[in-house]
């Protein structure tokens, strides 16, 4: 292993240590009270080294947010090539249920993200970018079903996609805040049924 390789490996490990420490501090303190100093201390790295990797706590949270949302996005990426309305409904339910179940599993970290979205324009902008990525993906799926004669062609697929994502997002935050009354399955089934009934022929 060359000196360069060793340095690169050390750099990756330092970054990982900082992210793990940041996650612990965020979960313990919440976004507003958490400080980068606490994270650096917990990670046992030098200040100079830490700032080579991250400018501040927002930077750290964005990476943690991307990691979590990547797992949500894998659900949106499920292959969507339905041959019938029934098949479409099955896939859409699976996605909605997976998305909301993930919100439940990631509740603690998602609570930190929600706090941060409310107070940091940097995090808020990042969330908007994540949201747009989901909406674009849904929009493609809607357009596919319209082109294949399964869905109502007169509807604007981008508006449909936004409506569907915002419905899911609203329930996602309700789950994160522990405000939901019904089970995740019931919510997923109900919103999927309404969505498919309105969109599909």
Secondary structure as UniProt FT lines:
FT   HELIX           3..33
FT   HELIX           36..43
FT   HELIX           47..53
FT   HELIX           57..76
FT   HELIX           85..105
FT   HELIX           107..119
FT   HELIX           121..147
FT   TURN            148..149
FT   TURN            153..154
FT   HELIX           157..176
FT   TURN            177..178
FT   HELIX           184..199
//
